Amino acid sequence: MNAAINLKFDSNGLIPAIIQDALTQQVLMLGYMNAESFQLTLATGKVTFFSRSRHALWQKGETSGHYLRVSSISVDCDQDAILIKAEPQGLTCHTGQISCFFTQIDLKGNNRGNN
């Protein structure tokens, strides 16, 4: 049985949203949503974020054409973070990488470059 979902947005009205490839399970990116972008994501089936730098909504892919089509949405145990499994329609990162998480750091804190 599902308990009632009561998303806990932070003091700025935002909640982190981790995006994971529905097929490969690779973590693609982290973005932030407000209540409106979350509702738009539900309504359209395309991931929509709130840009903290521009203070505006943005649908992932609106300029690149690399949309993220929602497969499923889960909430963590504290209901203060969202996990969205999505089908990427192209590369996710604005740098041209599949994932935004491509730079590894070794256990001594050194950058190991792109892997």
MARMAR-72933 format. One record per residue: residue in three letters; residue number from 1; x, y, z of N, C-alpha, C in turn. Coordinates in steps of 0.1 Angstrom, whole numbers. Example, Ala and Ser with C-alpha at 12.3 -4.5 7.8 and 13.67 -1.06 7.14 Angstrom:
+-----+-----+-------+-------+-------+-------+-------+-------+-------+-------+-------+
! res !   n !   n_x !   n_y !   n_z !  ca_x !  ca_y !  ca_z !   c_x !   c_y !   c_z !
+-----+-----+-------+-------+-------+-------+-------+-------+-------+-------+-------+
! ALA !   1 !   132 !   -57 !    78 !   123 !   -45 !    78 !   132 !   -33 !    78 !
! SER !   2 !   128 !   -22 !    71 !   137 !   -11 !    71 !   129 !     0 !    79 !
+-----+-----+-------+-------+-------+-------+-------+-------+-------+-------+-------+
//
This chain:
+-----+-----+-------+-------+-------+-------+-------+-------+-------+-------+-------+
! res !   n !   n_x !   n_y !   n_z !  ca_x !  ca_y !  ca_z !   c_x !   c_y !   c_z !
+-----+-----+-------+-------+-------+-------+-------+-------+-------+-------+-------+
! MET !   1 !     8 !   -12 !     0 !     0 !     0 !     0 !     9 !    12 !     0 !
! ASN !   2 !     6 !    22 !    -8 !    13 !    35 !    -9 !     8 !    44 !     2 !
! ALA !   3 !    18 !    50 !     9 !    15 !    60 !    19 !    12 !    73 !    11 !
! ALA !   4 !     6 !    83 !    18 !     3 !    96 !    11 !    17 !   102 !     9 !
! ILE !   5 !    18 !   108 !    -3 !    30 !   115 !    -7 !    29 !   130 !    -3 !
! ASN !   6 !    38 !   135 !     5 !    38 !   149 !     9 !    53 !   154 !     7 !
! LEU !   7 !    56 !   158 !    -6 !    69 !   162 !    -9 !    73 !   174 !     0 !
! LYS !   8 !    86 !   173 !     5 !    91 !   183 !    14 !   101 !   192 !     6 !
! PHE !   9 !    96 !   203 !     1 !   104 !   213 !    -6 !   112 !   221 !     5 !
! ASP !  10 !   124 !   225 !     1 !   132 !   233 !    10 !   127 !   247 !    12 !
! SER !  11 !   135 !   255 !    19 !   130 !   269 !    22 !   129 !   278 !    10 !
! ASN !  12 !   135 !   274 !    -1 !   134 !   281 !   -14 !   123 !   275 !   -23 !
! GLY !  13 !   116 !   265 !   -17 !   105 !   259 !   -25 !   110 !   249 !   -35 !
! LEU !  14 !   122 !   243 !   -33 !   129 !   234 !   -43 !   131 !   220 !   -36 !
! ILE !  15 !   131 !   210 !   -45 !   135 !   197 !   -41 !   144 !   191 !   -51 !
! PRO !  16 !   155 !   184 !   -47 !   164 !   178 !   -57 !   158 !   166 !   -64 !
! ALA !  17 !   161 !   166 !   -77 !   156 !   155 !   -85 !   168 !   148 !   -92 !
! ILE !  18 !   170 !   136 !   -88 !   181 !   128 !   -94 !   175 !   121 !  -107 !
! ILE !  19 !   182 !   122 !  -118 !   177 !   116 !  -130 !   186 !   104 !  -134 !
! GLN !  20 !   179 !    92 !  -136 !   186 !    80 !  -138 !   181 !    74 !  -151 !
! ASP !  21 !   190 !    69 !  -160 !   186 !    62 !  -172 !   177 !    50 !  -169 !
! ALA !  22 !   165 !    49 !  -174 !   156 !    38 !  -171 !   162 !    25 !  -176 !
! LEU !  23 !   169 !    25 !  -187 !   174 !    13 !  -192 !   188 !     8 !  -186 !
! THR !  24 !   197 !    17 !  -186 !   211 !    14 !  -181 !   213 !    15 !  -166 !
! GLN !  25 !   204 !    23 !  -160 !   205 !    26 !  -146 !   216 !    36 !  -142 !
! GLN !  26 !   223 !    42 !  -153 !   233 !    52 !  -151 !   227 !    65 !  -145 !
! VAL !  27 !   233 !    71 !  -135 !   228 !    84 !  -130 !   232 !    94 !  -141 !
! LEU !  28 !   223 !   102 !  -146 !   225 !   111 !  -156 !   227 !   126 !  -151 !
! MET !  29 !   220 !   130 !  -142 !   221 !   144 !  -137 !   213 !   146 !  -124 !
! LEU !  30 !   216 !   158 !  -119 !   208 !   162 !  -107 !   203 !   176 !  -111 !
! GLY !  31 !   190 !   178 !  -108 !   184 !   191 !  -110 !   175 !   194 !   -99 !
! TYR !  32 !   169 !   206 !   -99 !   159 !   210 !   -88 !   146 !   213 !   -94 !
! MET !  33 !   136 !   209 !   -87 !   122 !   212 !   -91 !   115 !   220 !   -80 !
! ASN !  34 !   106 !   228 !   -85 !    96 !   234 !   -76 !    83 !   227 !   -78 !
! ALA !  35 !    72 !   231 !   -71 !    60 !   225 !   -72 !    54 !   225 !   -87 !
! GLU !  36 !    56 !   237 !   -93 !    51 !   238 !  -107 !    59 !   230 !  -117 !
! SER !  37 !    72 !   229 !  -116 !    79 !   221 !  -125 !    76 !   206 !  -123 !
! PHE !  38 !    74 !   202 !  -110 !    70 !   188 !  -107 !    57 !   185 !  -114 !
! GLN !  39 !    47 !   194 !  -112 !    34 !   191 !  -118 !    35 !   191 !  -134 !
! LEU !  40 !    43 !   200 !  -140 !    45 !   199 !  -154 !    52 !   186 !  -159 !
! THR !  41 !    61 !   181 !  -151 !    67 !   168 !  -154 !    57 !   157 !  -154 !
! LEU !  42 !    48 !   157 !  -144 !    37 !   147 !  -143 !    28 !   149 !  -155 !
! ALA !  43 !    24 !   161 !  -159 !    15 !   164 !  -169 !    20 !   161 !  -183 !
! THR !  44 !    33 !   164 !  -186 !    38 !   162 !  -199 !    46 !   149 !  -202 !
! GLY !  45 !    51 !   143 !  -191 !    59 !   131 !  -193 !    73 !   135 !  -197 !
! LYS !  46 !    76 !   148 !  -197 !    90 !   152 !  -200 !    95 !   160 !  -187 !
! VAL !  47 !   108 !   157 !  -184 !   113 !   163 !  -171 !   115 !   178 !  -173 !
! THR !  48 !   109 !   185 !  -163 !   110 !   200 !  -163 !   116 !   204 !  -149 !
! PHE !  49 !   125 !   213 !  -150 !   132 !   217 !  -137 !   129 !   232 !  -135 !
! PHE !  50 !   134 !   236 !  -123 !   134 !   250 !  -120 !   149 !   255 !  -120 !
! SER !  51 !   153 !   264 !  -128 !   166 !   269 !  -129 !   169 !   279 !  -118 !
! ARG !  52 !   178 !   275 !  -109 !   182 !   284 !   -98 !   189 !   296 !  -102 !
! SER !  53 !   196 !   295 !  -113 !   204 !   307 !  -118 !   195 !   317 !  -126 !
! ARG !  54 !   185 !   312 !  -133 !   177 !   320 !  -141 !   163 !   323 !  -134 !
! HIS !  55 !   161 !   316 !  -124 !   148 !   317 !  -116 !   136 !   315 !  -126 !
! ALA !  56 !   137 !   304 !  -133 !   126 !   302 !  -143 !   125 !   286 !  -146 !
! LEU !  57 !   114 !   282 !  -150 !   112 !   268 !  -154 !   120 !   265 !  -167 !
! TRP !  58 !   125 !   253 !  -168 !   131 !   249 !  -181 !   129 !   234 !  -183 !
! GLN !  59 !   124 !   231 !  -194 !   122 !   217 !  -198 !   135 !   211 !  -204 !
! LYS !  60 !   140 !   201 !  -198 !   153 !   195 !  -203 !   151 !   191 !  -218 !
! GLY !  61 !   159 !   197 !  -226 !   158 !   194 !  -240 !   152 !   205 !  -248 !
! GLU !  62 !   147 !   216 !  -242 !   139 !   226 !  -249 !   148 !   233 !  -259 !
! THR !  63 !   161 !   234 !  -257 !   170 !   240 !  -267 !   178 !   229 !  -275 !
! SER !  64 !   182 !   218 !  -269 !   190 !   208 !  -275 !   182 !   198 !  -282 !
! GLY !  65 !   169 !   196 !  -279 !   161 !   185 !  -284 !   164 !   172 !  -277 !
! HIS !  66 !   172 !   172 !  -266 !   176 !   160 !  -259 !   167 !   159 !  -246 !
! TYR !  67 !   154 !   156 !  -249 !   145 !   155 !  -238 !   147 !   143 !  -229 !
! LEU !  68 !   142 !   143 !  -217 !   142 !   132 !  -208 !   127 !   128 !  -206 !
! ARG !  69 !   123 !   116 !  -212 !   110 !   111 !  -211 !   108 !   103 !  -199 !
! VAL !  70 !    99 !   106 !  -190 !    97 !   100 !  -177 !    92 !    85 !  -179 !
! SER !  71 !    99 !    76 !  -172 !    95 !    62 !  -171 !    88 !    60 !  -157 !
! SER !  72 !    94 !    65 !  -147 !    89 !    63 !  -133 !    94 !    74 !  -124 !
! ILE !  73 !    87 !    77 !  -113 !    91 !    87 !  -103 !    90 !    80 !   -90 !
! SER !  74 !   100 !    81 !   -82 !   100 !    76 !   -68 !   104 !    88 !   -59 !
! VAL !  75 !   101 !    87 !   -46 !   105 !    96 !   -36 !   112 !    89 !   -25 !
! ASP !  76 !   122 !    96 !   -19 !   130 !    89 !    -9 !   122 !    88 !     4 !
! CYS !  77 !   127 !    81 !    14 !   120 !    78 !    26 !   116 !    91 !    34 !
! ASP !  78 !   124 !   101 !    33 !   120 !   114 !    39 !   112 !   123 !    31 !
! GLN !  79 !   109 !   119 !    19 !   101 !   127 !     9 !   107 !   141 !     6 !
! ASP !  80 !   121 !   141 !     7 !   127 !   154 !     4 !   137 !   153 !    -8 !
! ALA !  81 !   136 !   142 !   -16 !   143 !   140 !   -28 !   135 !   131 !   -37 !
! ILE !  82 !   137 !   134 !   -50 !   130 !   126 !   -60 !   140 !   119 !   -69 !
! LEU !  83 !   136 !   106 !   -73 !   144 !    99 !   -83 !   135 !    97 !   -95 !
! ILE !  84 !   139 !   102 !  -106 !   132 !   100 !  -119 !   140 !    91 !  -128 !
! LYS !  85 !   134 !    80 !  -131 !   139 !    71 !  -142 !   134 !    76 !  -155 !
! ALA !  86 !   143 !    79 !  -164 !   138 !    85 !  -177 !   145 !    78 !  -189 !
! GLU !  87 !   139 !    80 !  -200 !   145 !    76 !  -213 !   151 !    88 !  -220 !
! PRO !  88 !   165 !    90 !  -220 !   171 !   102 !  -226 !   169 !   101 !  -241 !
! GLN !  89 !   166 !   112 !  -247 !   165 !   114 !  -261 !   177 !   121 !  -267 !
! GLY !  90 !   189 !   115 !  -264 !   201 !   121 !  -267 !   210 !   122 !  -255 !
! LEU !  91 !   221 !   130 !  -256 !   230 !   132 !  -245 !   224 !   141 !  -235 !
! THR !  92 !   227 !   138 !  -222 !   221 !   146 !  -211 !   229 !   158 !  -208 !
! CYS !  93 !   242 !   157 !  -207 !   250 !   168 !  -202 !   252 !   179 !  -213 !
! HIS !  94 !   252 !   191 !  -209 !   254 !   202 !  -218 !   268 !   202 !  -224 !
! THR !  95 !   277 !   194 !  -218 !   291 !   193 !  -223 !   293 !   183 !  -234 !
! GLY !  96 !   282 !   176 !  -237 !   282 !   166 !  -248 !   285 !   152 !  -243 !
! GLN !  97 !   284 !   150 !  -229 !   286 !   137 !  -223 !   272 !   131 !  -221 !
! ILE !  98 !   272 !   118 !  -220 !   260 !   110 !  -217 !   254 !   114 !  -204 !
! SER !  99 !   263 !   115 !  -194 !   259 !   118 !  -180 !   267 !   131 !  -176 !
! CYS ! 100 !   261 !   138 !  -166 !   269 !   150 !  -160 !   279 !   145 !  -151 !
! PHE ! 101 !   279 !   132 !  -147 !   288 !   126 !  -137 !   299 !   119 !  -145 !
! PHE ! 102 !   308 !   126 !  -151 !   319 !   119 !  -159 !   333 !   121 !  -153 !
! THR ! 103 !   334 !   130 !  -143 !   348 !   133 !  -138 !   349 !   125 !  -124 !
! GLN ! 104 !   358 !   116 !  -124 !   360 !   108 !  -112 !   371 !   114 !  -103 !
! ILE ! 105 !   369 !   113 !   -90 !   379 !   117 !   -80 !   384 !   105 !   -72 !
! ASP ! 106 !   397 !   104 !   -71 !   402 !    92 !   -64 !   400 !    94 !   -49 !
! LEU ! 107 !   403 !    84 !   -41 !   401 !    85 !   -27 !   410 !    95 !   -20 !
! LYS ! 108 !   420 !   100 !   -26 !   428 !   111 !   -20 !   423 !   125 !   -24 !
! GLY ! 109 !   412 !   125 !   -32 !   406 !   138 !   -35 !   412 !   144 !   -48 !
! ASN ! 110 !   419 !   136 !   -56 !   425 !   141 !   -68 !   416 !   138 !   -80 !
! ASN ! 111 !   415 !   147 !   -89 !   407 !   146 !  -101 !   414 !   135 !  -110 !
! ARG ! 112 !   407 !   125 !  -114 !   413 !   115 !  -123 !   409 !   117 !  -138 !
! GLY ! 113 !   403 !   128 !  -141 !   400 !   131 !  -155 !   387 !   125 !  -159 !
! ASN ! 114 !   384 !   125 !  -171 !   371 !   120 !  -177 !   373 !   105 !  -179 !
! ASN ! 115 !   363 !    98 !  -174 !   363 !    83 !  -176 !   349 !    79 !  -181 !
+-----+-----+-------+-------+-------+-------+-------+-------+-------+-------+-------+
//
